[in-house]
């Protein structure tokens, strides 16, 4: 009943998060991969050539991301929303009009930046800032937009490509952004004009946050406090030793998820799984991702993201162990289902963790920094896993390396709870 009341009361802001998460699909790999055959033919590319171009676009977008991602901490949300939506529109138009390979590259950079990076960033950062006591629930609900896009767009794109060219498809996507995405966001942000440093209603935020003894002091607005610079925000993160306890656990899932999913055919052959079995197991992946994202929200609100963080890698560790040591088809479902559970937990836990560790005043800057590192890890993963396969590593050996690096990251992350106890006792977390 509390959750239903929360949904009714905050439907506008929650809808904003879901909408941005949904439209981030335009820059996600699953979306763009469906156009790869068309790109290869139109621009006379090989798979390897396109892969290099795509990795380059991803890395360039990741480099730009911190500079534009931190703006969400410095401009009103409505203005930031218009900026991101406009960038996504320009990206779609650029792809539709690309007559040269250089123009395709620019379009891919813009899609990766404004779609995958900034749209996801806007969804999670806004939820982390808007909500305090129910931050976990808000993040878990908004994250539904990601699997929703994975369910809707592949079918839509397949149907479109059956009747129109890929260029016309991108013209239609441009129209969707202009005539659907823009109006919806304009309606949902019509009241979000306040300074992001102060929040939507300063007195309301102060009252709610001061009633919470475990809220980061940087969450409490202060009109006399100077706006933090990007340099000072990054310095705060880099001086905090807790950053280095959480970083391995943050990077491990996207790194191995990207690499292993890209080479899933080789993995399936090594483990005796059929293509149809993998396709069915991916449905289980989507289900557990949604389920664990929703379940994690109330747990975070009841305890904290720092309490949940050390165990969020346990599912992916179990999934890798199942693939390695359990025979039969059941291991495929456990493998993908448990990886999906970690992805679902991560979509909620990470954004809540940034707010708890560093405060909401710099949530956009902090999240853009970690987001850049995660994007870079996904760009490097295909290269490293591909090199391992070329150097005659077996897929079983690669899975075993993934298993033990996951365990190491999980053990390192346990130190976050000890560091937080020291912070509460006055020991301090920086040094």
C-alpha positions in Angstrom: 0.0 0.0 0.0 2.9 2.4 0.8 4.4 1.7 -2.7 1.0 2.3 -4.4 0.6 5.6 -2.5 4.2 6.5 -3.4 3.5 5.8 -7.1 0.4 8.0 -7.0 2.0 10.9 -5.2 5.2 10.9 -7.3 3.9 9.7 -10.6 5.2 12.8 -12.5 8.8 12.5 -11.3 8.9 8.7 -11.6 7.5 8.9 -15.1 10.3 11.3 -16.0 12.9 8.7 -14.9 11.2 5.9 -16.7 10.9 8.0 -19.9 14.5 9.0 -20.0 15.6 5.4 -19.3 13.4 4.2 -22.1 14.7 6.7 -24.7 18.3 5.9 -23.7 17.7 2.8 -25.9 18.6 4.9 -29.0 22.2 4.8 -27.9 22.4 1.3 -26.5 24.3 -1.5 -28.2 21.2 -3.8 -28.5 19.4 -1.0 -30.5 22.3 -0.1 -32.8 23.3 -3.7 -33.4 20.1 -4.3 -35.4 21.3 -1.7 -37.9 24.8 -3.1 -38.3 24.1 -5.3 -41.4 22.6 -2.2 -43.1 25.7 -0.1 -42.1 28.1 -2.7 -43.4 26.4 -2.7 -46.9 25.8 1.0 -47.1 29.4 2.0 -46.2 31.2 -1.1 -47.5 32.6 -2.1 -44.1 33.8 -5.3 -42.7 32.7 -6.4 -39.3 36.1 -5.7 -37.9 36.1 -2.2 -39.4 32.7 -1.3 -38.0 33.7 -2.7 -34.6 36.7 -0.3 -34.5 34.6 2.6 -35.5 32.0 1.7 -32.9 34.6 1.3 -30.2 36.1 4.7 -31.1 32.7 6.4 -31.0 32.1 4.8 -27.6 35.4 5.9 -26.2 35.1 9.5 -27.5 31.6 9.7 -26.0 33.0 8.5 -22.7 35.7 11.1 -22.7 33.1 13.9 -23.3 30.6 12.5 -20.8 32.1 14.0 -17.6 32.1 17.5 -19.0 28.5 17.5 -20.0 27.3 15.1 -17.4 28.2 17.4 -14.5 25.9 20.1 -15.9 23.0 18.5 -14.3 24.4 19.7 -11.0 24.6 23.3 -12.3 21.5 24.1 -14.4 17.8 23.7 -13.8 16.6 20.2 -14.7 14.2 21.5 -17.4 17.0 23.2 -19.2 19.2 20.1 -18.9 16.4 18.0 -20.2 16.0 20.1 -23.3 19.7 20.0 -23.9 19.9 16.1 -23.8 16.7 15.6 -25.8 18.0 18.1 -28.4 21.3 16.2 -28.6 19.5 12.9 -29.1 17.3 14.4 -31.9 20.4 15.8 -33.7 22.1 12.4 -33.3 19.1 10.6 -35.0 18.9 13.2 -37.8 22.7 12.8 -38.4 22.4 9.0 -38.7 19.5 9.4 -41.2 21.4 11.8 -43.4 24.8 10.2 -43.1 26.2 10.0 -46.7 29.8 9.6 -45.6 31.6 7.3 -43.1 32.7 10.4 -41.1 29.1 11.5 -40.7 28.1 8.0 -39.5 30.9 8.2 -36.9 29.7 11.6 -35.7 26.2 10.2 -35.4 27.4 7.2 -33.4 29.3 9.4 -31.1 26.2 11.6 -30.5 24.0 8.6 -30.0 26.4 7.0 -27.5 26.8 10.3 -25.7 23.2 11.6 -25.6 21.5 8.2 -25.6 23.4 5.6 -23.7 25.3 8.0 -21.4 23.4 11.2 -20.8 19.8 9.9 -21.0 20.6 7.1 -18.5 22.5 9.7 -16.4 19.5 12.1 -16.3 17.1 9.3 -15.2 19.2 8.0 -12.3 20.7 11.3 -11.2 17.3 13.0 -11.0 15.8 10.2 -9.0 18.8 10.2 -6.6 18.4 13.9 -6.0 14.6 14.1 -5.9 14.1 11.4 -3.2 15.7 10.8 0.1 13.8 8.4 2.3 12.4 6.5 -0.8 15.4 6.9 -3.0 15.8 3.1 -3.5 12.2 2.7 -4.6 12.4 5.6 -7.0 15.6 4.3 -8.6 14.2 0.8 -9.0 11.0 2.0 -10.6 12.7 4.4 -13.0 15.1 1.6 -14.1 12.1 -0.3 -15.6 12.6 1.9 -18.6 15.8 0.0 -19.6 14.3 -3.5 -20.0 11.1 -1.9 -21.4 13.2 -0.5 -24.2 14.9 -3.9 -24.7 11.4 -5.5 -25.0 9.8 -2.9 -27.4 12.4 -1.6 -29.8 13.9 -4.8 -31.3 10.5 -5.9 -32.5 9.7 -2.4 -33.7 13.0 -2.1 -35.6 12.6 -5.5 -37.2 9.1 -4.6 -38.4 10.3 -1.2 -39.8 13.3 -2.7 -41.7 10.9 -5.1 -43.3 9.0 -2.3 -45.0 11.3 0.8 -45.2 15.1 1.5 -45.5 17.3 2.0 -42.5 17.6 5.7 -43.4 13.8 6.1 -43.3 13.7 4.3 -40.0 16.0 6.9 -38.5 13.8 9.7 -39.9 10.9 8.1 -38.1 12.9 7.8 -34.9 13.8 11.5 -35.3 10.1 12.3 -35.5 9.4 10.1 -32.5 11.9 12.1 -30.4 10.6 15.5 -31.7 6.9 14.8 -31.4 6.8 12.3 -28.5 9.9 12.6 -26.4 10.0 16.4 -26.3 6.4 17.0 -25.4 6.3 14.3 -22.7 9.5 15.7 -21.1 8.2 19.2 -21.3 5.0 18.2 -19.5 6.8 16.2 -16.8 9.4 19.0 -16.1 7.1 22.0 -16.2 7.6 22.6 -12.5 11.3 21.7 -12.4 12.8 25.2 -12.7 14.6 25.5 -9.4 18.4 25.7 -8.9 19.6 22.1 -8.7 21.8 23.0 -5.8 18.7 23.9 -3.7 16.2 21.3 -5.0 12.6 21.7 -6.1 11.3 23.1 -2.8 14.1 24.1 -0.4 12.1 24.2 2.8 10.5 20.9 2.1 13.8 19.2 1.3 15.5 20.7 4.4 12.6 19.5 6.6 12.6 16.0 5.2 16.3 15.6 5.3 16.9 17.0 8.7 14.5 14.4 10.1 16.8 11.7 8.8 19.8 11.1 11.0 21.6 9.0 8.5 21.4 11.4 5.5 24.6 12.7 4.1 25.1 16.3 5.3 25.8 17.3 1.7 22.2 16.5 0.8 21.0 19.4 2.9 20.7 22.6 0.8 22.3 25.7 2.0 21.7 29.0 0.1 25.0 30.4 1.5 27.0 27.4 0.2 29.0 28.0 -3.0 28.3 25.8 -6.0 30.9 23.0 -6.0 33.2 23.1 -9.1 33.8 20.0 -11.2 37.5 20.0 -10.0 36.5 20.1 -6.3 33.9 17.4 -6.8 36.3 15.1 -8.5 38.9 15.9 -5.8 36.4 14.9 -3.1 35.8 11.6 -4.8 39.4 10.8 -5.4 40.5 11.6 -1.9 37.8 9.4 -0.4 39.3 5.9 0.2 35.9 4.4 -0.1 36.0 5.2 -3.8 38.7 2.5 -4.3 36.8 -0.1 -2.3 33.8 0.2 -4.7 35.5 0.8 -8.0 36.4 -2.8 -8.9 32.9 -4.0 -8.1 31.4 -1.2 -10.2 33.5 -2.1 -13.3 33.4 -5.9 -13.2 29.8 -6.5 -14.2 29.8 -4.2 -17.3 33.2 -5.5 -18.4 32.5 -9.2 -18.2 28.8 -8.8 -19.3 29.8 -7.0 -22.5 32.7 -9.4 -23.3 30.9 -12.6 -22.6 27.6 -11.5 -24.3 29.5 -10.4 -27.4 31.1 -13.8 -27.6 28.1 -15.8 -26.4 28.3 -18.1 -29.4 31.8 -19.3 -28.4 30.6 -19.6 -24.8 27.6 -21.7 -25.8 29.7 -24.0 -27.9 32.2 -24.6 -25.1 29.4 -25.3 -22.6 27.3 -27.5 -24.9 24.3 -25.0 -25.1 22.3 -24.6 -28.3 21.4 -21.2 -29.8 17.7 -21.7 -29.0 18.6 -22.4 -25.3 20.6 -19.2 -25.1 17.7 -17.2 -26.6 15.2 -18.7 -24.1 17.6 -18.1 -21.2 17.9 -14.4 -22.2 14.2 -14.1 -21.4 15.1 -15.2 -17.9 17.9 -12.6 -17.8 15.4 -9.8 -18.6 12.9 -11.1 -16.0 15.5 -11.3 -13.1 16.9 -7.9 -14.1 13.5 -6.3 -13.6 12.6 -8.3 -10.5 15.8 -7.6 -8.7 15.7 -3.9 -9.6 12.3 -3.6 -8.0 13.2 -5.7 -5.0 16.3 -3.8 -4.2 14.6 -0.4 -3.8 12.7 -1.2 -0.6 15.8 -2.9 0.8 17.9 0.2 0.2 15.3 2.4 1.8 15.1 0.0 4.8 18.9 -0.3 5.3 21.2 1.5 2.9 22.9 1.1 -0.5 26.2 0.7 1.4 24.8 -2.3 3.3 23.6 -4.0 0.1 26.6 -3.1 -2.1 29.0 -5.8 -0.8 26.6 -8.6 -1.8 25.4 -7.2 -5.2 28.1 -9.2 -7.0 27.0 -12.5 -5.4 24.5 -13.3 -8.2 26.9 -12.9 -11.1 29.5 -14.9 -9.1 26.9 -17.7 -8.7 26.0 -17.5 -12.4 29.6 -17.8 -13.6 30.1 -20.7 -11.1 26.9 -22.4 -12.5 28.2 -22.1 -16.1 31.6 -23.6 -15.1 30.6 -26.4 -12.7 27.0 -27.4 -13.4 26.3 -29.6 -16.4 23.1 -29.5 -18.4 20.7 -26.9 -19.7 19.8 -25.6 -16.3 23.2 -24.0 -16.0 22.3 -21.7 -18.9 19.3 -20.4 -17.1 21.2 -19.9 -13.9 24.1 -18.2 -15.7 22.0 -15.6 -17.5 19.4 -15.3 -14.8 21.9 -14.6 -12.0 23.8 -12.1 -14.2 20.5 -10.4 -14.8 20.0 -10.2 -11.1 23.3 -8.4 -10.6 22.5 -6.0 -13.4 19.1 -5.3 -11.8 20.6 -4.7 -8.4 23.3 -2.5 -9.9 20.8 -0.2 -11.7 19.5 0.8 -8.3 22.3 0.3 -5.9 25.0 2.3 -7.7 23.1 5.6 -8.0 21.9 5.4 -4.4 25.4 4.6 -3.3 26.8 7.8 -4.9 24.2 9.9 -3.1 25.0 8.2 0.3 28.8 8.5 -0.1 29.1 11.9 -1.8 25.8 13.7 -1.3 23.2 14.8 -3.9 24.7 18.2 -4.5 27.3 16.7 -6.7 25.4 13.5 -7.7 25.5 14.4 -11.5 29.3 15.1 -11.5 30.1 11.9 -9.5 27.8 9.7 -11.6 29.3 11.0 -14.8 32.8 10.2 -13.6 31.9 6.6 -12.7 29.7 6.4 -15.8 32.7 7.3 -18.0 34.8 4.6 -16.3 32.1 2.0 -16.9 31.7 3.0 -20.5 35.4 2.7 -21.0 35.4 -0.8 -19.4 32.7 -1.9 -21.9 34.8 -0.5 -24.8 37.9 -2.4 -23.6 36.1 -5.7 -22.9 35.6 -6.9 -26.5 39.2 -6.1 -27.3 40.6 -8.0 -24.2 38.2 -11.0 -24.5 38.8 -11.2 -28.3 42.6 -11.1 -27.7 42.3 -13.9 -25.2 40.4 -16.0 -27.7 42.9 -15.2 -30.5 45.7 -16.2 -28.0 44.1 -19.7 -27.7 42.5 -19.1 -24.3 39.5 -21.4 -24.1 36.2 -20.0 -23.2 36.2 -22.1 -20.0 39.5 -20.4 -19.0 38.0 -17.0 -19.7 34.9 -17.8 -17.6 37.2 -19.0 -14.8 39.2 -15.7 -14.9 35.8 -13.8 -14.8 34.8 -15.9 -11.8 37.8 -15.2 -9.7 38.1 -11.5 -10.6 34.5 -11.1 -9.5 35.2 -12.8 -6.2 38.2 -10.5 -5.7 36.1 -7.4 -6.4 33.4 -8.6 -4.0 35.9 -9.1 -1.2 37.4 -5.7 -1.7 33.9 -4.1 -1.6 33.3 -5.5 1.8 35.7 -2.9 3.1 33.1 -0.2 2.4 31.1 -1.2 5.4 34.1 -1.0 7.7 35.0 2.4 6.2 31.5 3.7 6.8 31.6 2.6 10.4 34.8 4.6 10.8 33.2 7.6 9.1 30.3 7.4 11.6 32.7 7.1 14.5 34.6 10.1 13.4 37.6 8.4 12.0 37.0 9.9 8.5 37.1 8.3 5.1 39.7 10.5 3.4 43.4 10.3 3.5 
